[in-house]
Amino acid sequence: MTAEITPAAVALVALLVGLFAADYVQHRRSRRLLALQAVVFLSGAVLIVVPEIARRLAHAVGIGRGVDFVLYPLVIWLVRESLLTRRRRREDEARFTELVRAVAIERARPITDAGSPRP
């Protein structure tokens, strides 16, 4: 197995490094998230630089191409994340609506018999 340092490999590894650096700056308190991301990105970088590993793993599990070995689980994971994010967004919207409603009720002024709000 030899490393294939192509311009595409350099660009993809640079992308991984850039994404990790940006996430580190933004999420530096989330050590578990960054550790998991580092492991995934490092694994991805190895597969980018030494694609023969992906090819051999793919053939070992009965998948024709190394890229498919990487893409199948990636697509499944992305669909899962998309669905979970949609659910979380809807839950957040419902909670926000409840909060706004509660604040509006709390700040509402009772109406007097004459039809104007009490001071």
N, C-alpha and C positions, 0 to 999 in steps of 0.2 A: 504494500500500500504506500503510495507516494502522494504527497501533497500537490494539489493542482492550484498554483497561485496564478490565477487568471485575473484580468481587469475586473471581471464580474465578481469574482470571489473577494477581491480587495474592496470593491464597492459595497458588497453585501455585509462583509465583516465591519466595515466602517459605519454602515447604517446601524448594525447591532450596537456598536460602541456608542454611537451618538444617541440612540434611543435609551440605552442604559444610563448614560450621563444625564440626559434630560430628566429621566424618571428619578434618578438619585437626587438631583437638585430639588425636585418637586416633592418627593416622598421619603426624604432621608430618615424620618422617624419610623417608617414602616420597615423595620429590619427584615422581618420574615418575608414580606413581599419582595424586597430587593434581593434577598438570598435566593428565593425561588426563581426570580427573573434571571439572576446571574447564572444559575445552573442551567436553565432552559436556553439562554442565549449562548452560553459556552458550548453546550451540546450542539446547538445550531451552527455555531462557528466551526466546530470540528467537522460536522457533516458538510459544510460548505467547502472547507479547505481540503478535506479528504472524502470526496463523494463515494469512493469505493466502499467505505464502511456502510453507508446507506444502501448501496447496491447489494452487498452481501447480506445485510440484515433483511432486506426485502425478499431476497431469494430464499432465505432461511425460513421465513414465515409464509411463503407462497404468494408474494406480491411481485409482479413482473418487473417494476422499475424502482430504483432507489428513491426517486422523487415522489412516487406514489406512497411509499412507506412514510414519508414525512407529511405529505399533503392530506392523506385520509384522516389521520387523527387531528391535524390542524383544522380542517374544515369542520369536523364534528365539534371540536372545542369552541370554535368561533360561533357556530350556530347556537350552541348551549349558552355561551356568554351573551349573545344577542337576546335570546329569550329571557335569561335571568335579568338583564339590564332593563328590558321592557317591563317585566313584572315589577322590579324595584322602582322604576320611574312612575308607574301607575300607583303603587302604594304610597310613594312620596307625594304625588299629586293629591291623593285622597287625604293624607294626613295634613297637608298644607291647607286644603279646603276646610277641613274640620277646624284647624287653628284659626283661620281667618273668620270663620263663622262664629267661633267662640269669642274672639276679640270683638267682633261687631256686636254680638249680643251683650257683652260686658260693658261696652261703651255706649250702648243705646240709651237714650234719655226717655223716660216715660212721658207720655202725652197727657196733659191736663184735660179737664172737662171742656175747656174753651178751645181745645184743638192745637194749642201751642206747647212746645216742649218746656218742661220745668227747668229753671236755671240750675 
